């Protein structure tokens, strides 16, 4: 059965700040990959495919939402990382590669945490001008975790 967003989730997304929506999307991708790993272990092919397909849609949405003009180096680095993840999701699905799915989760978690921090600071009304350097360092660290040099 295909997975669809619940009405409650849609309502929450509609009310949320853009940075909160990013955190929600990262959470959904992480949870989807965790469910795919379980499905791989249980040899549930349809469930694995459904979960990976949802994660693929989420990562593609994140990639398409990048503002390359305003986002500068952060957007460029995230774009490369998202393209790499999209390619790996195909591999995960074809080869039932739970290890790569776990590695992708390990990359997504610190990025989610970084966006969560940005969201908290925005909610608190803080100046975010210094956040770009910190965010770029986190994105580069995530890419290094996967040994991405040119995506």
PyMOL commands that place a pseudoatom at each C-alpha (Angstrom):
pseudoatom trace, name=CA, resn=UNK, resi=1, chain=A, elem=C, hetatm=0, pos=[0.000, 0.000, 0.000]
pseudoatom trace, name=CA, resn=UNK, resi=2, chain=A, elem=C, hetatm=0, pos=[1.480, 3.394, -0.940]
pseudoatom trace, name=CA, resn=UNK, resi=3, chain=A, elem=C, hetatm=0, pos=[2.281, 5.723, 1.927]
pseudoatom trace, name=CA, resn=UNK, resi=4, chain=A, elem=C, hetatm=0, pos=[0.585, 9.108, 2.031]
pseudoatom trace, name=CA, resn=UNK, resi=5, chain=A, elem=C, hetatm=0, pos=[0.806, 12.056, 4.374]
pseudoatom trace, name=CA, resn=UNK, resi=6, chain=A, elem=C, hetatm=0, pos=[-1.867, 12.157, 7.023]
pseudoatom trace, name=CA, resn=UNK, resi=7, chain=A, elem=C, hetatm=0, pos=[-4.192, 15.132, 7.260]
pseudoatom trace, name=CA, resn=UNK, resi=8, chain=A, elem=C, hetatm=0, pos=[-2.598, 16.038, 10.605]
pseudoatom trace, name=CA, resn=UNK, resi=9, chain=A, elem=C, hetatm=0, pos=[0.882, 16.069, 9.026]
pseudoatom trace, name=CA, resn=UNK, resi=10, chain=A, elem=C, hetatm=0, pos=[-0.329, 18.221, 6.122]
pseudoatom trace, name=CA, resn=UNK, resi=11, chain=A, elem=C, hetatm=0, pos=[-1.959, 20.631, 8.556]
pseudoatom trace, name=CA, resn=UNK, resi=12, chain=A, elem=C, hetatm=0, pos=[1.219, 20.867, 10.633]
pseudoatom trace, name=CA, resn=UNK, resi=13, chain=A, elem=C, hetatm=0, pos=[3.304, 21.523, 7.506]
pseudoatom trace, name=CA, resn=UNK, resi=14, chain=A, elem=C, hetatm=0, pos=[0.910, 24.261, 6.379]
pseudoatom trace, name=CA, resn=UNK, resi=15, chain=A, elem=C, hetatm=0, pos=[1.308, 26.093, 9.720]
pseudoatom trace, name=CA, resn=UNK, resi=16, chain=A, elem=C, hetatm=0, pos=[5.066, 25.612, 10.171]
pseudoatom trace, name=CA, resn=UNK, resi=17, chain=A, elem=C, hetatm=0, pos=[7.983, 27.932, 9.440]
pseudoatom trace, name=CA, resn=UNK, resi=18, chain=A, elem=C, hetatm=0, pos=[10.005, 26.855, 6.374]
pseudoatom trace, name=CA, resn=UNK, resi=19, chain=A, elem=C, hetatm=0, pos=[12.904, 25.767, 8.589]
pseudoatom trace, name=CA, resn=UNK, resi=20, chain=A, elem=C, hetatm=0, pos=[10.512, 23.659, 10.691]
pseudoatom trace, name=CA, resn=UNK, resi=21, chain=A, elem=C, hetatm=0, pos=[9.250, 22.004, 7.505]
pseudoatom trace, name=CA, resn=UNK, resi=22, chain=A, elem=C, hetatm=0, pos=[12.857, 21.105, 6.636]
pseudoatom trace, name=CA, resn=UNK, resi=23, chain=A, elem=C, hetatm=0, pos=[13.281, 19.445, 10.038]
pseudoatom trace, name=CA, resn=UNK, resi=24, chain=A, elem=C, hetatm=0, pos=[10.020, 17.552, 9.517]
pseudoatom trace, name=CA, resn=UNK, resi=25, chain=A, elem=C, hetatm=0, pos=[11.153, 16.356, 6.086]
pseudoatom trace, name=CA, resn=UNK, resi=26, chain=A, elem=C, hetatm=0, pos=[14.502, 15.188, 7.439]
pseudoatom trace, name=CA, resn=UNK, resi=27, chain=A, elem=C, hetatm=0, pos=[12.676, 13.326, 10.233]
pseudoatom trace, name=CA, resn=UNK, resi=28, chain=A, elem=C, hetatm=0, pos=[10.400, 11.624, 7.712]
pseudoatom trace, name=CA, resn=UNK, resi=29, chain=A, elem=C, hetatm=0, pos=[13.391, 10.624, 5.563]
pseudoatom trace, name=CA, resn=UNK, resi=30, chain=A, elem=C, hetatm=0, pos=[15.260, 9.223, 8.576]
pseudoatom trace, name=CA, resn=UNK, resi=31, chain=A, elem=C, hetatm=0, pos=[12.194, 7.320, 9.770]
pseudoatom trace, name=CA, resn=UNK, resi=32, chain=A, elem=C, hetatm=0, pos=[11.551, 6.039, 6.252]
pseudoatom trace, name=CA, resn=UNK, resi=33, chain=A, elem=C, hetatm=0, pos=[15.096, 4.714, 5.947]
pseudoatom trace, name=CA, resn=UNK, resi=34, chain=A, elem=C, hetatm=0, pos=[14.838, 3.060, 9.366]
pseudoatom trace, name=CA, resn=UNK, resi=35, chain=A, elem=C, hetatm=0, pos=[11.604, 1.388, 8.244]
pseudoatom trace, name=CA, resn=UNK, resi=36, chain=A, elem=C, hetatm=0, pos=[13.309, 0.317, 4.992]
pseudoatom trace, name=CA, resn=UNK, resi=37, chain=A, elem=C, hetatm=0, pos=[16.146, -1.271, 6.983]
pseudoatom trace, name=CA, resn=UNK, resi=38, chain=A, elem=C, hetatm=0, pos=[13.588, -3.208, 9.020]
pseudoatom trace, name=CA, resn=UNK, resi=39, chain=A, elem=C, hetatm=0, pos=[11.783, -4.246, 5.821]
pseudoatom trace, name=CA, resn=UNK, resi=40, chain=A, elem=C, hetatm=0, pos=[15.095, -5.442, 4.346]
pseudoatom trace, name=CA, resn=UNK, resi=41, chain=A, elem=C, hetatm=0, pos=[15.719, -7.531, 7.468]
pseudoatom trace, name=CA, resn=UNK, resi=42, chain=A, elem=C, hetatm=0, pos=[12.191, -8.954, 7.286]
pseudoatom trace, name=CA, resn=UNK, resi=43, chain=A, elem=C, hetatm=0, pos=[12.500, -9.579, 3.519]
pseudoatom trace, name=CA, resn=UNK, resi=44, chain=A, elem=C, hetatm=0, pos=[9.422, -7.393, 2.915]
pseudoatom trace, name=CA, resn=UNK, resi=45, chain=A, elem=C, hetatm=0, pos=[10.177, -6.266, -0.625]
pseudoatom trace, name=CA, resn=UNK, resi=46, chain=A, elem=C, hetatm=0, pos=[7.071, -4.151, -1.190]
pseudoatom trace, name=CA, resn=UNK, resi=47, chain=A, elem=C, hetatm=0, pos=[7.482, -2.333, 2.122]
pseudoatom trace, name=CA, resn=UNK, resi=48, chain=A, elem=C, hetatm=0, pos=[11.178, -1.663, 1.377]
pseudoatom trace, name=CA, resn=UNK, resi=49, chain=A, elem=C, hetatm=0, pos=[10.289, -0.260, -2.050]
pseudoatom trace, name=CA, resn=UNK, resi=50, chain=A, elem=C, hetatm=0, pos=[7.483, 1.912, -0.662]
pseudoatom trace, name=CA, resn=UNK, resi=51, chain=A, elem=C, hetatm=0, pos=[9.690, 3.356, 2.070]
pseudoatom trace, name=CA, resn=UNK, resi=52, chain=A, elem=C, hetatm=0, pos=[12.628, 4.032, -0.248]
pseudoatom trace, name=CA, resn=UNK, resi=53, chain=A, elem=C, hetatm=0, pos=[10.276, 5.660, -2.766]
pseudoatom trace, name=CA, resn=UNK, resi=54, chain=A, elem=C, hetatm=0, pos=[8.962, 8.034, -0.092]
pseudoatom trace, name=CA, resn=UNK, resi=55, chain=A, elem=C, hetatm=0, pos=[12.515, 8.898, 1.008]
pseudoatom trace, name=CA, resn=UNK, resi=56, chain=A, elem=C, hetatm=0, pos=[13.443, 9.490, -2.642]
pseudoatom trace, name=CA, resn=UNK, resi=57, chain=A, elem=C, hetatm=0, pos=[10.538, 11.924, -3.016]
pseudoatom trace, name=CA, resn=UNK, resi=58, chain=A, elem=C, hetatm=0, pos=[11.593, 13.749, 0.151]
pseudoatom trace, name=CA, resn=UNK, resi=59, chain=A, elem=C, hetatm=0, pos=[15.249, 14.074, -0.880]
pseudoatom trace, name=CA, resn=UNK, resi=60, chain=A, elem=C, hetatm=0, pos=[14.239, 15.150, -4.401]
pseudoatom trace, name=CA, resn=UNK, resi=61, chain=A, elem=C, hetatm=0, pos=[11.974, 17.800, -2.858]
pseudoatom trace, name=CA, resn=UNK, resi=62, chain=A, elem=C, hetatm=0, pos=[14.808, 19.022, -0.650]
pseudoatom trace, name=CA, resn=UNK, resi=63, chain=A, elem=C, hetatm=0, pos=[17.068, 19.193, -3.696]
pseudoatom trace, name=CA, resn=UNK, resi=64, chain=A, elem=C, hetatm=0, pos=[14.536, 21.049, -5.845]
pseudoatom trace, name=CA, resn=UNK, resi=65, chain=A, elem=C, hetatm=0, pos=[13.845, 23.550, -3.072]
pseudoatom trace, name=CA, resn=UNK, resi=66, chain=A, elem=C, hetatm=0, pos=[17.458, 24.740, -2.895]
pseudoatom trace, name=CA, resn=UNK, resi=67, chain=A, elem=C, hetatm=0, pos=[17.876, 28.415, -3.753]
pseudoatom trace, name=CA, resn=UNK, resi=68, chain=A, elem=C, hetatm=0, pos=[21.229, 28.351, -5.521]
pseudoatom trace, name=CA, resn=UNK, resi=69, chain=A, elem=C, hetatm=0, pos=[21.402, 32.160, -5.822]
pseudoatom trace, name=CA, resn=UNK, resi=70, chain=A, elem=C, hetatm=0, pos=[20.743, 32.983, -2.166]
pseudoatom trace, name=CA, resn=UNK, resi=71, chain=A, elem=C, hetatm=0, pos=[22.113, 29.748, -0.686]
pseudoatom trace, name=CA, resn=UNK, resi=72, chain=A, elem=C, hetatm=0, pos=[25.663, 30.112, -1.960]
pseudoatom trace, name=CA, resn=UNK, resi=73, chain=A, elem=C, hetatm=0, pos=[28.142, 27.447, -0.884]
pseudoatom trace, name=CA, resn=UNK, resi=74, chain=A, elem=C, hetatm=0, pos=[25.678, 25.808, 1.503]
pseudoatom trace, name=CA, resn=UNK, resi=75, chain=A, elem=C, hetatm=0, pos=[23.129, 25.254, -1.275]
pseudoatom trace, name=CA, resn=UNK, resi=76, chain=A, elem=C, hetatm=0, pos=[25.839, 24.009, -3.635]
pseudoatom trace, name=CA, resn=UNK, resi=77, chain=A, elem=C, hetatm=0, pos=[27.188, 21.520, -1.074]
pseudoatom trace, name=CA, resn=UNK, resi=78, chain=A, elem=C, hetatm=0, pos=[23.690, 20.347, -0.131]
pseudoatom trace, name=CA, resn=UNK, resi=79, chain=A, elem=C, hetatm=0, pos=[22.859, 19.890, -3.812]
pseudoatom trace, name=CA, resn=UNK, resi=80, chain=A, elem=C, hetatm=0, pos=[25.825, 17.590, -4.304]
pseudoatom trace, name=CA, resn=UNK, resi=81, chain=A, elem=C, hetatm=0, pos=[24.980, 15.661, -1.176]
pseudoatom trace, name=CA, resn=UNK, resi=82, chain=A, elem=C, hetatm=0, pos=[21.311, 15.266, -2.171]
pseudoatom trace, name=CA, resn=UNK, resi=83, chain=A, elem=C, hetatm=0, pos=[22.301, 14.044, -5.650]
pseudoatom trace, name=CA, resn=UNK, resi=84, chain=A, elem=C, hetatm=0, pos=[24.628, 11.491, -4.101]
pseudoatom trace, name=CA, resn=UNK, resi=85, chain=A, elem=C, hetatm=0, pos=[21.909, 10.323, -1.688]
pseudoatom trace, name=CA, resn=UNK, resi=86, chain=A, elem=C, hetatm=0, pos=[19.407, 9.993, -4.548]
pseudoatom trace, name=CA, resn=UNK, resi=87, chain=A, elem=C, hetatm=0, pos=[21.837, 7.761, -6.433]
pseudoatom trace, name=CA, resn=UNK, resi=88, chain=A, elem=C, hetatm=0, pos=[22.413, 5.648, -3.314]
pseudoatom trace, name=CA, resn=UNK, resi=89, chain=A, elem=C, hetatm=0, pos=[18.678, 5.249, -2.711]
pseudoatom trace, name=CA, resn=UNK, resi=90, chain=A, elem=C, hetatm=0, pos=[18.423, 3.480, -6.062]
pseudoatom trace, name=CA, resn=UNK, resi=91, chain=A, elem=C, hetatm=0, pos=[21.267, 1.185, -5.005]
pseudoatom trace, name=CA, resn=UNK, resi=92, chain=A, elem=C, hetatm=0, pos=[19.646, 0.551, -1.622]
pseudoatom trace, name=CA, resn=UNK, resi=93, chain=A, elem=C, hetatm=0, pos=[16.399, -0.414, -3.295]
pseudoatom trace, name=CA, resn=UNK, resi=94, chain=A, elem=C, hetatm=0, pos=[17.909, -2.653, -5.973]
pseudoatom trace, name=CA, resn=UNK, resi=95, chain=A, elem=C, hetatm=0, pos=[20.388, -4.444, -3.705]
pseudoatom trace, name=CA, resn=UNK, resi=96, chain=A, elem=C, hetatm=0, pos=[18.483, -4.320, -0.378]
pseudoatom trace, name=CA, resn=UNK, resi=97, chain=A, elem=C, hetatm=0, pos=[21.541, -2.539, 1.033]
pseudoatom trace, name=CA, resn=UNK, resi=98, chain=A, elem=C, hetatm=0, pos=[20.719, -1.961, 4.706]
pseudoatom trace, name=CA, resn=UNK, resi=99, chain=A, elem=C, hetatm=0, pos=[24.297, -0.860, 5.448]
pseudoatom trace, name=CA, resn=UNK, resi=100, chain=A, elem=C, hetatm=0, pos=[24.119, 2.023, 2.954]
pseudoatom trace, name=CA, resn=UNK, resi=101, chain=A, elem=C, hetatm=0, pos=[20.676, 2.979, 4.283]
pseudoatom trace, name=CA, resn=UNK, resi=102, chain=A, elem=C, hetatm=0, pos=[22.204, 3.200, 7.772]
pseudoatom trace, name=CA, resn=UNK, resi=103, chain=A, elem=C, hetatm=0, pos=[25.047, 5.357, 6.419]
pseudoatom trace, name=CA, resn=UNK, resi=104, chain=A, elem=C, hetatm=0, pos=[22.537, 7.721, 4.809]
pseudoatom trace, name=CA, resn=UNK, resi=105, chain=A, elem=C, hetatm=0, pos=[20.709, 7.993, 8.151]
pseudoatom trace, name=CA, resn=UNK, resi=106, chain=A, elem=C, hetatm=0, pos=[24.055, 8.861, 9.789]
pseudoatom trace, name=CA, resn=UNK, resi=107, chain=A, elem=C, hetatm=0, pos=[24.449, 11.687, 7.265]
pseudoatom trace, name=CA, resn=UNK, resi=108, chain=A, elem=C, hetatm=0, pos=[20.891, 12.981, 7.548]
pseudoatom trace, name=CA, resn=UNK, resi=109, chain=A, elem=C, hetatm=0, pos=[20.783, 13.149, 11.355]
pseudoatom trace, name=CA, resn=UNK, resi=110, chain=A, elem=C, hetatm=0, pos=[23.429, 15.867, 11.840]
pseudoatom trace, name=CA, resn=UNK, resi=111, chain=A, elem=C, hetatm=0, pos=[21.938, 17.857, 8.959]
pseudoatom trace, name=CA, resn=UNK, resi=112, chain=A, elem=C, hetatm=0, pos=[18.520, 17.582, 10.574]
pseudoatom trace, name=CA, resn=UNK, resi=113, chain=A, elem=C, hetatm=0, pos=[20.056, 18.695, 13.869]
pseudoatom trace, name=CA, resn=UNK, resi=114, chain=A, elem=C, hetatm=0, pos=[21.648, 21.701, 12.160]
pseudoatom trace, name=CA, resn=UNK, resi=115, chain=A, elem=C, hetatm=0, pos=[18.314, 22.762, 10.645]
pseudoatom trace, name=CA, resn=UNK, resi=116, chain=A, elem=C, hetatm=0, pos=[16.674, 22.222, 14.032]
pseudoatom trace, name=CA, resn=UNK, resi=117, chain=A, elem=C, hetatm=0, pos=[19.191, 24.636, 15.533]
pseudoatom trace, name=CA, resn=UNK, resi=118, chain=A, elem=C, hetatm=0, pos=[18.502, 27.183, 12.776]
pseudoatom trace, name=CA, resn=UNK, resi=119, chain=A, elem=C, hetatm=0, pos=[14.771, 26.791, 13.380]
pseudoatom trace, name=CA, resn=UNK, resi=120, chain=A, elem=C, hetatm=0, pos=[15.189, 27.355, 17.138]
pseudoatom trace, name=CA, resn=UNK, resi=121, chain=A, elem=C, hetatm=0, pos=[17.264, 30.468, 16.512]
pseudoatom trace, name=CA, resn=UNK, resi=122, chain=A, elem=C, hetatm=0, pos=[14.719, 31.850, 14.071]
pseudoatom trace, name=CA, resn=UNK, resi=123, chain=A, elem=C, hetatm=0, pos=[11.938, 31.186, 16.572]
pseudoatom trace, name=CA, resn=UNK, resi=124, chain=A, elem=C, hetatm=0, pos=[13.985, 33.046, 19.201]
pseudoatom trace, name=CA, resn=UNK, resi=125, chain=A, elem=C, hetatm=0, pos=[14.537, 35.986, 16.812]
pseudoatom trace, name=CA, resn=UNK, resi=126, chain=A, elem=C, hetatm=0, pos=[18.323, 35.592, 16.666]
pseudoatom trace, name=CA, resn=UNK, resi=127, chain=A, elem=C, hetatm=0, pos=[20.523, 36.994, 13.909]
pseudoatom trace, name=CA, resn=UNK, resi=128, chain=A, elem=C, hetatm=0, pos=[21.501, 34.129, 11.631]
pseudoatom trace, name=CA, resn=UNK, resi=129, chain=A, elem=C, hetatm=0, pos=[24.319, 35.813, 9.702]
pseudoatom trace, name=CA, resn=UNK, resi=130, chain=A, elem=C, hetatm=0, pos=[26.955, 33.665, 11.451]
pseudoatom trace, name=CA, resn=UNK, resi=131, chain=A, elem=C, hetatm=0, pos=[25.065, 30.428, 10.818]
pseudoatom trace, name=CA, resn=UNK, resi=132, chain=A, elem=C, hetatm=0, pos=[26.158, 30.040, 7.176]
pseudoatom trace, name=CA, resn=UNK, resi=133, chain=A, elem=C, hetatm=0, pos=[29.727, 29.075, 8.058]
pseudoatom trace, name=CA, resn=UNK, resi=134, chain=A, elem=C, hetatm=0, pos=[28.584, 26.621, 10.722]
pseudoatom trace, name=CA, resn=UNK, resi=135, chain=A, elem=C, hetatm=0, pos=[26.035, 25.089, 8.346]
pseudoatom trace, name=CA, resn=UNK, resi=136, chain=A, elem=C, hetatm=0, pos=[28.609, 24.749, 5.560]
pseudoatom trace, name=CA, resn=UNK, resi=137, chain=A, elem=C, hetatm=0, pos=[30.974, 22.939, 7.947]
pseudoatom trace, name=CA, resn=UNK, resi=138, chain=A, elem=C, hetatm=0, pos=[28.207, 20.486, 8.872]
pseudoatom trace, name=CA, resn=UNK, resi=139, chain=A, elem=C, hetatm=0, pos=[27.313, 19.838, 5.237]
pseudoatom trace, name=CA, resn=UNK, resi=140, chain=A, elem=C, hetatm=0, pos=[30.963, 19.247, 4.329]
pseudoatom trace, name=CA, resn=UNK, resi=141, chain=A, elem=C, hetatm=0, pos=[31.351, 16.904, 7.312]
pseudoatom trace, name=CA, resn=UNK, resi=142, chain=A, elem=C, hetatm=0, pos=[28.293, 14.952, 6.162]
pseudoatom trace, name=CA, resn=UNK, resi=143, chain=A, elem=C, hetatm=0, pos=[29.776, 14.637, 2.674]
pseudoatom trace, name=CA, resn=UNK, resi=144, chain=A, elem=C, hetatm=0, pos=[33.087, 13.485, 4.109]
pseudoatom trace, name=CA, resn=UNK, resi=145, chain=A, elem=C, hetatm=0, pos=[31.275, 10.801, 6.098]
pseudoatom trace, name=CA, resn=UNK, resi=146, chain=A, elem=C, hetatm=0, pos=[30.170, 9.300, 2.778]
pseudoatom trace, name=CA, resn=UNK, resi=147, chain=A, elem=C, hetatm=0, pos=[33.498, 10.033, 1.069]
pseudoatom trace, name=CA, resn=UNK, resi=148, chain=A, elem=C, hetatm=0, pos=[31.840, 12.393, -1.415]
pseudoatom trace, name=CA, resn=UNK, resi=149, chain=A, elem=C, hetatm=0, pos=[34.379, 14.517, -3.224]
pseudoatom trace, name=CA, resn=UNK, resi=150, chain=A, elem=C, hetatm=0, pos=[32.546, 15.410, -6.408]
pseudoatom trace, name=CA, resn=UNK, resi=151, chain=A, elem=C, hetatm=0, pos=[28.868, 14.640, -6.857]
for i in range(1, 151): cmd.bond("trace and resi %d" % i, "trace and resi %d" % (i + 1))
show_as sticks, trace
zoom trace
